[in-house]
Amino acid sequence: MGRRSEGDGEAWIAVEVRAPRWAVWCVAVCSVVMGMAGVALVALRW
């Protein structure tokens, strides 16, 4: 029981730590890509 609870706790912590990082990276990359696309569209229009 003790070992399982510790292992599960570590596993959950690893998942919780990794998920937010991937989410932040995805949002950052998407925002940068969208920003570059918007600038490109404005530049092409002008």
N, CA, C and O atoms as a Tripos MOL2 file, in Angstrom:
@<TRIPOS>MOLECULE
protein
  184   183    46     0     0
PROTEIN
NO_CHARGES

@<TRIPOS>ATOM
      1 N           0.8480   -1.2050    0.0000 N.3       1 MET1
      2 CA          0.0000    0.0000    0.0000 C.3       1 MET1
      3 C           0.8850    1.2580    0.0000 C.2       1 MET1
      4 O           0.6700    2.1810   -0.7850 O.2       1 MET1
      5 N           1.8910    1.2750    0.9020 N.am      2 GLY2
      6 CA          2.7410    2.4620    0.9930 C.3       2 GLY2
      7 C           3.4830    2.7090   -0.3160 C.2       2 GLY2
      8 O           3.5080    3.8260   -0.8320 O.2       2 GLY2
      9 N           4.0870    1.6400   -0.8450 N.am      3 ARG3
     10 CA          4.8430    1.8320   -2.0880 C.3       3 ARG3
     11 C           3.9210    2.2370   -3.2320 C.2       3 ARG3
     12 O           4.2540    3.1150   -4.0280 O.2       3 ARG3
     13 N           2.7520    1.5870   -3.3070 N.am      4 ARG4
     14 CA          1.8270    1.9140   -4.4040 C.3       4 ARG4
     15 C           1.3810    3.3690   -4.3130 C.2       4 ARG4
     16 O           1.3590    4.0760   -5.3210 O.2       4 ARG4
     17 N           1.0280    3.8190   -3.1170 N.am      5 SER5
     18 CA          0.5560    5.2060   -2.9650 C.3       5 SER5
     19 C           1.6620    6.1780   -3.3750 C.2       5 SER5
     20 O           1.3990    7.1700   -4.0540 O.2       5 SER5
     21 N           2.8970    5.8930   -2.9630 N.am      6 GLU6
     22 CA          4.0050    6.7860   -3.3290 C.3       6 GLU6
     23 C           4.2210    6.7740   -4.8350 C.2       6 GLU6
     24 O           4.4020    7.8270   -5.4470 O.2       6 GLU6
     25 N           4.2030    5.5700   -5.4440 N.am      7 GLY7
     26 CA          4.4000    5.4710   -6.8930 C.3       7 GLY7
     27 C           3.3000    6.2160   -7.6320 C.2       7 GLY7
     28 O           3.5680    6.9650   -8.5720 O.2       7 GLY7
     29 N           2.0540    6.0060   -7.2000 N.am      8 ASP8
     30 CA          0.9400    6.6920   -7.8620 C.3       8 ASP8
     31 C           1.0810    8.2030   -7.6930 C.2       8 ASP8
     32 O           0.8330    8.9640   -8.6280 O.2       8 ASP8
     33 N           1.4790    8.6310   -6.4990 N.am      9 GLY9
     34 CA          1.6360   10.0680   -6.2560 C.3       9 GLY9
     35 C           2.6910   10.6520   -7.1810 C.2       9 GLY9
     36 O           2.4840   11.7090   -7.7780 O.2       9 GLY9
     37 N           3.8270    9.9610   -7.3000 N.am     10 GLU10
     38 CA          4.8920   10.4500   -8.1860 C.3      10 GLU10
     39 C           4.4110   10.4650   -9.6260 C.2      10 GLU10
     40 O           4.6810   11.4120  -10.3650 O.2      10 GLU10
     41 N           3.6960    9.4120  -10.0290 N.am     11 ALA11
     42 CA          3.2060    9.3320  -11.4130 C.3      11 ALA11
     43 C           2.2370   10.4840  -11.6750 C.2      11 ALA11
     44 O           2.3170   11.1450  -12.7100 O.2      11 ALA11
     45 N           1.3140   10.7220  -10.7250 N.am     12 TRP12
     46 CA          0.3440   11.8090  -10.9160 C.3      12 TRP12
     47 C           1.0560   13.1550  -10.9820 C.2      12 TRP12
     48 O           0.6920   14.0190  -11.7800 O.2      12 TRP12
     49 N           2.0750   13.3300  -10.1360 N.am     13 ILE13
     50 CA          2.8190   14.6000  -10.1430 C.3      13 ILE13
     51 C           3.5080   14.7860  -11.4880 C.2      13 ILE13
     52 O           3.4880   15.8790  -12.0540 O.2      13 ILE13
     53 N           4.1240   13.7080  -12.0060 N.am     14 ALA14
     54 CA          4.8110   13.7920  -13.2990 C.3      14 ALA14
     55 C           3.8170   14.1800  -14.3870 C.2      14 ALA14
     56 O           4.1120   15.0320  -15.2250 O.2      14 ALA14
     57 N           2.6430   13.5580  -14.3760 N.am     15 VAL15
     58 CA          1.6270   13.8590  -15.3990 C.3      15 VAL15
     59 C           1.1520   15.3030  -15.2560 C.2      15 VAL15
     60 O           1.0310   16.0250  -16.2460 O.2      15 VAL15
     61 N           0.8840   15.7200  -14.0120 N.am     16 GLU16
     62 CA          0.4070   17.0930  -13.7930 C.3      16 GLU16
     63 C           1.4680   18.1090  -14.1970 C.2      16 GLU16
     64 O           1.1340   19.1770  -14.7120 O.2      16 GLU16
     65 N           2.7280   17.7970  -13.9740 N.am     17 VAL17
     66 CA          3.8010   18.7400  -14.3210 C.3      17 VAL17
     67 C           3.9980   18.7810  -15.8280 C.2      17 VAL17
     68 O           4.2160   19.8510  -16.3960 O.2      17 VAL17
     69 N           3.9230   17.6230  -16.4830 N.am     18 ARG18
     70 CA          4.1490   17.5780  -17.9310 C.3      18 ARG18
     71 C           2.9840   18.1820  -18.7040 C.2      18 ARG18
     72 O           3.2030   18.9120  -19.6710 O.2      18 ARG18
     73 N           1.7520   17.8920  -18.3000 N.am     19 ALA19
     74 CA          0.5780   18.3780  -19.0370 C.3      19 ALA19
     75 C           0.5880   19.9090  -19.1610 C.2      19 ALA19
     76 O           0.4840   20.4220  -20.2750 O.2      19 ALA19
     77 N           0.7110   20.6490  -18.0550 N.am     20 PRO20
     78 CA          0.7070   22.1220  -18.1430 C.3      20 PRO20
     79 C           1.8140   22.6340  -19.0630 C.2      20 PRO20
     80 O           1.6000   23.5710  -19.8320 O.2      20 PRO20
     81 N           3.0070   22.0120  -18.9850 N.am     21 ARG21
     82 CA          4.1090   22.4650  -19.8430 C.3      21 ARG21
     83 C           3.7340   22.3170  -21.3010 C.2      21 ARG21
     84 O           3.9190   23.2480  -22.0850 O.2      21 ARG21
     85 N           3.2040   21.1510  -21.6820 N.am     22 TRP22
     86 CA          2.7970   20.9460  -23.0880 C.3      22 TRP22
     87 C           1.7080   21.9370  -23.4540 C.2      22 TRP22
     88 O           1.7180   22.4920  -24.5530 O.2      22 TRP22
     89 N           0.7570   22.1700  -22.5350 N.am     23 ALA23
     90 CA         -0.3340   23.1140  -22.8250 C.3      23 ALA23
     91 C           0.2310   24.5170  -23.0380 C.2      23 ALA23
     92 O          -0.1600   25.2130  -23.9750 O.2      23 ALA23
     93 N           1.1480   24.9270  -22.1680 N.am     24 VAL24
     94 CA          1.7420   26.2710  -22.2990 C.3      24 VAL24
     95 C           2.5140   26.3800  -23.6040 C.2      24 VAL24
     96 O           2.4000   27.3820  -24.3110 O.2      24 VAL24
     97 N           3.3050   25.3480  -23.9320 N.am     25 TRP25
     98 CA          4.0790   25.3770  -25.1840 C.3      25 TRP25
     99 C           3.1400   25.4520  -26.3730 C.2      25 TRP25
    100 O           3.3890   26.2110  -27.3100 O.2      25 TRP25
    101 N           2.0420   24.6600  -26.3500 N.am     26 CYS26
    102 CA          1.0840   24.6530  -27.4710 C.3      26 CYS26
    103 C           0.4680   26.0410  -27.6300 C.2      26 CYS26
    104 O           0.3970   26.5690  -28.7400 O.2      26 CYS26
    105 N           0.0270   26.6270  -26.5230 N.am     27 VAL27
    106 CA         -0.5880   27.9620  -26.5890 C.3      27 VAL27
    107 C           0.4210   28.9940  -27.0860 C.2      27 VAL27
    108 O           0.0850   29.8500  -27.9040 O.2      27 VAL27
    109 N           1.6520   28.9130  -26.5930 N.am     28 ALA28
    110 CA          2.6860   29.8740  -27.0100 C.3      28 ALA28
    111 C           2.9680   29.7350  -28.5010 C.2      28 ALA28
    112 O           3.0020   30.7320  -29.2220 O.2      28 ALA28
    113 N           3.1690   28.5060  -28.9660 N.am     29 VAL29
    114 CA          3.4610   28.2820  -30.3950 C.3      29 VAL29
    115 C           2.2790   28.7290  -31.2490 C.2      29 VAL29
    116 O           2.4600   29.3980  -32.2660 O.2      29 VAL29
    117 N           1.0580   28.3550  -30.8290 N.am     30 CYS30
    118 CA         -0.1390   28.7350  -31.6040 C.3      30 CYS30
    119 C          -0.2590   30.2610  -31.6650 C.2      30 CYS30
    120 O          -0.5520   30.8170  -32.7240 O.2      30 CYS30
    121 N          -0.0360   30.9330  -30.5420 N.am     31 SER31
    122 CA         -0.1490   32.4020  -30.5210 C.3      31 SER31
    123 C           0.8970   33.0270  -31.4320 C.2      31 SER31
    124 O           0.5920   33.9700  -32.1640 O.2      31 SER31
    125 N           2.1230   32.5190  -31.4000 N.am     32 VAL32
    126 CA          3.1910   33.0660  -32.2510 C.3      32 VAL32
    127 C           2.8560   32.8360  -33.7200 C.2      32 VAL32
    128 O           3.0040   33.7400  -34.5430 O.2      32 VAL32
    129 N           2.4010   31.6200  -34.0510 N.am     33 VAL33
    130 CA          2.0570   31.3090  -35.4490 C.3      33 VAL33
    131 C           0.9150   32.2030  -35.9180 C.2      33 VAL33
    132 O           0.9610   32.7530  -37.0190 O.2      33 VAL33
    133 N          -0.1070   32.3440  -35.0800 N.am     34 MET34
    134 CA         -1.2410   33.1900  -35.4610 C.3      34 MET34
    135 C          -0.7900   34.6400  -35.6170 C.2      34 MET34
    136 O          -1.2300   35.3270  -36.5400 O.2      34 MET34
    137 N           0.0760   35.1100  -34.7330 N.am     35 GLY35
    138 CA          0.5810   36.4820  -34.8290 C.3      35 GLY35
    139 C           1.3620   36.6840  -36.1200 C.2      35 GLY35
    140 O           1.1690   37.6810  -36.8160 O.2      35 GLY35
    141 N           2.2400   35.7460  -36.4420 N.am     36 MET36
    142 CA          3.0200   35.8460  -37.6820 C.3      36 MET36
    143 C           2.0910   35.8110  -38.8870 C.2      36 MET36
    144 O           2.2930   36.5600  -39.8430 O.2      36 MET36
    145 N           1.0700   34.9480  -38.8560 N.am     37 ALA37
    146 CA          0.1190   34.8570  -39.9730 C.3      37 ALA37
    147 C          -0.6200   36.1870  -40.1200 C.2      37 ALA37
    148 O          -0.8110   36.6680  -41.2370 O.2      37 ALA37
    149 N          -1.0340   36.7800  -39.0110 N.am     38 GLY38
    150 CA         -1.7430   38.0620  -39.0690 C.3      38 GLY38
    151 C          -0.8540   39.1470  -39.6560 C.2      38 GLY38
    152 O          -1.2960   39.9220  -40.5040 O.2      38 GLY38
    153 N           0.3900   39.2070  -39.2130 N.am     39 VAL39
    154 CA          1.3270   40.2120  -39.7460 C.3      39 VAL39
    155 C           1.5490   39.9740  -41.2330 C.2      39 VAL39
    156 O           1.5860   40.9250  -42.0130 O.2      39 VAL39
    157 N           1.6960   38.7160  -41.6340 N.am     40 ALA40
    158 CA          1.9160   38.3910  -43.0510 C.3      40 ALA40
    159 C           0.7040   38.8140  -43.8760 C.2      40 ALA40
    160 O           0.8580   39.3910  -44.9520 O.2      40 ALA40
    161 N          -0.4970   38.5320  -43.3800 N.am     41 LEU41
    162 CA         -1.7100   38.9070  -44.1180 C.3      41 LEU41
    163 C          -1.7920   40.4280  -44.2570 C.2      41 LEU41
    164 O          -2.1050   40.9360  -45.3340 O.2      41 LEU41
    165 N          -1.5150   41.1490  -43.1810 N.am     42 VAL42
    166 CA         -1.5600   42.6190  -43.2350 C.3      42 VAL42
    167 C          -0.5080   43.1350  -44.2100 C.2      42 VAL42
    168 O          -0.7840   44.0370  -45.0020 O.2      42 VAL42
    169 N           0.6890   42.5710  -44.1580 N.am     43 ALA43
    170 CA          1.7710   43.0120  -45.0530 C.3      43 ALA43
    171 C           1.3880   42.7330  -46.5080 C.2      43 ALA43
    172 O           1.6220   43.5660  -47.3840 O.2      43 ALA43
    173 N           0.8020   41.5670  -46.7630 N.am     44 LEU44
    174 CA          0.4250   41.2230  -48.1410 C.3      44 LEU44
    175 C          -0.7030   42.1400  -48.6230 C.2      44 LEU44
    176 O          -0.7230   42.5500  -49.7840 O.2      44 LEU44
    177 N          -1.6400   42.4570  -47.7260 N.am     45 ARG45
    178 CA         -2.7600   43.3250  -48.1330 C.3      45 ARG45
    179 C          -2.2410   44.7010  -48.5040 C.2      45 ARG45
    180 O          -2.6980   45.2860  -49.4860 O.2      45 ARG45
    181 N          -1.2860   45.2350  -47.7310 N.am     46 TRP46
    182 CA         -0.7530   46.5630  -48.0230 C.3      46 TRP46
    183 C           0.2830   46.4620  -49.1310 C.2      46 TRP46
    184 O           0.8590   47.4730  -49.5320 O.2      46 TRP46
@<TRIPOS>BOND
     1     1     2 1
     2     2     3 1
     3     3     4 2
     4     3     5 am
     5     5     6 1
     6     6     7 1
     7     7     8 2
     8     7     9 am
     9     9    10 1
    10    10    11 1
    11    11    12 2
    12    11    13 am
    13    13    14 1
    14    14    15 1
    15    15    16 2
    16    15    17 am
    17    17    18 1
    18    18    19 1
    19    19    20 2
    20    19    21 am
    21    21    22 1
    22    22    23 1
    23    23    24 2
    24    23    25 am
    25    25    26 1
    26    26    27 1
    27    27    28 2
    28    27    29 am
    29    29    30 1
    30    30    31 1
    31    31    32 2
    32    31    33 am
    33    33    34 1
    34    34    35 1
    35    35    36 2
    36    35    37 am
    37    37    38 1
    38    38    39 1
    39    39    40 2
    40    39    41 am
    41    41    42 1
    42    42    43 1
    43    43    44 2
    44    43    45 am
    45    45    46 1
    46    46    47 1
    47    47    48 2
    48    47    49 am
    49    49    50 1
    50    50    51 1
    51    51    52 2
    52    51    53 am
    53    53    54 1
    54    54    55 1
    55    55    56 2
    56    55    57 am
    57    57    58 1
    58    58    59 1
    59    59    60 2
    60    59    61 am
    61    61    62 1
    62    62    63 1
    63    63    64 2
    64    63    65 am
    65    65    66 1
    66    66    67 1
    67    67    68 2
    68    67    69 am
    69    69    70 1
    70    70    71 1
    71    71    72 2
    72    71    73 am
    73    73    74 1
    74    74    75 1
    75    75    76 2
    76    75    77 am
    77    77    78 1
    78    78    79 1
    79    79    80 2
    80    79    81 am
    81    81    82 1
    82    82    83 1
    83    83    84 2
    84    83    85 am
    85    85    86 1
    86    86    87 1
    87    87    88 2
    88    87    89 am
    89    89    90 1
    90    90    91 1
    91    91    92 2
    92    91    93 am
    93    93    94 1
    94    94    95 1
    95    95    96 2
    96    95    97 am
    97    97    98 1
    98    98    99 1
    99    99   100 2
   100    99   101 am
   101   101   102 1
   102   102   103 1
   103   103   104 2
   104   103   105 am
   105   105   106 1
   106   106   107 1
   107   107   108 2
   108   107   109 am
   109   109   110 1
   110   110   111 1
   111   111   112 2
   112   111   113 am
   113   113   114 1
   114   114   115 1
   115   115   116 2
   116   115   117 am
   117   117   118 1
   118   118   119 1
   119   119   120 2
   120   119   121 am
   121   121   122 1
   122   122   123 1
   123   123   124 2
   124   123   125 am
   125   125   126 1
   126   126   127 1
   127   127   128 2
   128   127   129 am
   129   129   130 1
   130   130   131 1
   131   131   132 2
   132   131   133 am
   133   133   134 1
   134   134   135 1
   135   135   136 2
   136   135   137 am
   137   137   138 1
   138   138   139 1
   139   139   140 2
   140   139   141 am
   141   141   142 1
   142   142   143 1
   143   143   144 2
   144   143   145 am
   145   145   146 1
   146   146   147 1
   147   147   148 2
   148   147   149 am
   149   149   150 1
   150   150   151 1
   151   151   152 2
   152   151   153 am
   153   153   154 1
   154   154   155 1
   155   155   156 2
   156   155   157 am
   157   157   158 1
   158   158   159 1
   159   159   160 2
   160   159   161 am
   161   161   162 1
   162   162   163 1
   163   163   164 2
   164   163   165 am
   165   165   166 1
   166   166   167 1
   167   167   168 2
   168   167   169 am
   169   169   170 1
   170   170   171 1
   171   171   172 2
   172   171   173 am
   173   173   174 1
   174   174   175 1
   175   175   176 2
   176   175   177 am
   177   177   178 1
   178   178   179 1
   179   179   180 2
   180   179   181 am
   181   181   182 1
   182   182   183 1
   183   183   184 2
@<TRIPOS>SUBSTRUCTURE
     1 MET1         2 RESIDUE 1 A MET
     2 GLY2         6 RESIDUE 1 A GLY
     3 ARG3        10 RESIDUE 1 A ARG
     4 ARG4        14 RESIDUE 1 A ARG
     5 SER5        18 RESIDUE 1 A SER
     6 GLU6        22 RESIDUE 1 A GLU
     7 GLY7        26 RESIDUE 1 A GLY
     8 ASP8        30 RESIDUE 1 A ASP
     9 GLY9        34 RESIDUE 1 A GLY
    10 GLU10       38 RESIDUE 1 A GLU
    11 ALA11       42 RESIDUE 1 A ALA
    12 TRP12       46 RESIDUE 1 A TRP
    13 ILE13       50 RESIDUE 1 A ILE
    14 ALA14       54 RESIDUE 1 A ALA
    15 VAL15       58 RESIDUE 1 A VAL
    16 GLU16       62 RESIDUE 1 A GLU
    17 VAL17       66 RESIDUE 1 A VAL
    18 ARG18       70 RESIDUE 1 A ARG
    19 ALA19       74 RESIDUE 1 A ALA
    20 PRO20       78 RESIDUE 1 A PRO
    21 ARG21       82 RESIDUE 1 A ARG
    22 TRP22       86 RESIDUE 1 A TRP
    23 ALA23       90 RESIDUE 1 A ALA
    24 VAL24       94 RESIDUE 1 A VAL
    25 TRP25       98 RESIDUE 1 A TRP
    26 CYS26      102 RESIDUE 1 A CYS
    27 VAL27      106 RESIDUE 1 A VAL
    28 ALA28      110 RESIDUE 1 A ALA
    29 VAL29      114 RESIDUE 1 A VAL
    30 CYS30      118 RESIDUE 1 A CYS
    31 SER31      122 RESIDUE 1 A SER
    32 VAL32      126 RESIDUE 1 A VAL
    33 VAL33      130 RESIDUE 1 A VAL
    34 MET34      134 RESIDUE 1 A MET
    35 GLY35      138 RESIDUE 1 A GLY
    36 MET36      142 RESIDUE 1 A MET
    37 ALA37      146 RESIDUE 1 A ALA
    38 GLY38      150 RESIDUE 1 A GLY
    39 VAL39      154 RESIDUE 1 A VAL
    40 ALA40      158 RESIDUE 1 A ALA
    41 LEU41      162 RESIDUE 1 A LEU
    42 VAL42      166 RESIDUE 1 A VAL
    43 ALA43      170 RESIDUE 1 A ALA
    44 LEU44      174 RESIDUE 1 A LEU
    45 ARG45      178 RESIDUE 1 A ARG
    46 TRP46      182 RESIDUE 1 A TRP
